Amino acid sequence: MGIRSILAKPYAKYIHDKSQKWQQRPELTQQLWLHHLLKKARNTAFGKDFNFAEIENAKDFAQAVPIQDYEGLK
């Protein structure tokens, strides 16, 4: 048995367990991803225009960021 075969099973279990956590708590997962994305984008021009640094949750985001089409983003 090669090294890949030996490492594949524990790695697959790790990935499976991690995805199970995400699936069991979808609202928390979405909240964490929103926070992560806002943090990464807060220093962009778009993030500064819409004050991403002050947005705490999806409701705040919906109120702060208007729906725009591609032309509106140019």
C-alpha positions, 0 to 999 in steps of 0.5 A: 500500500502506497503513502497516498493510500495510507493518507487518503482515508484519514483525509477523506474522514476529515473532509467528511466530518468537516462538511457534516458540521457545515450541513448540520449548522447551515445558518451559522455556516452562512453567517461565518462565510459572510463575515469572512467575505466582508472582512476580505472585501472591506478595504476594496473600493466597493467595500469602503463605499458600502462600509463593509467594516460596519456590517455585522449580519445579512440584514445589515448587508441587505440594507447597506448594499443595493441590488445592482446590475453589471452596469451599476458596478462599472 
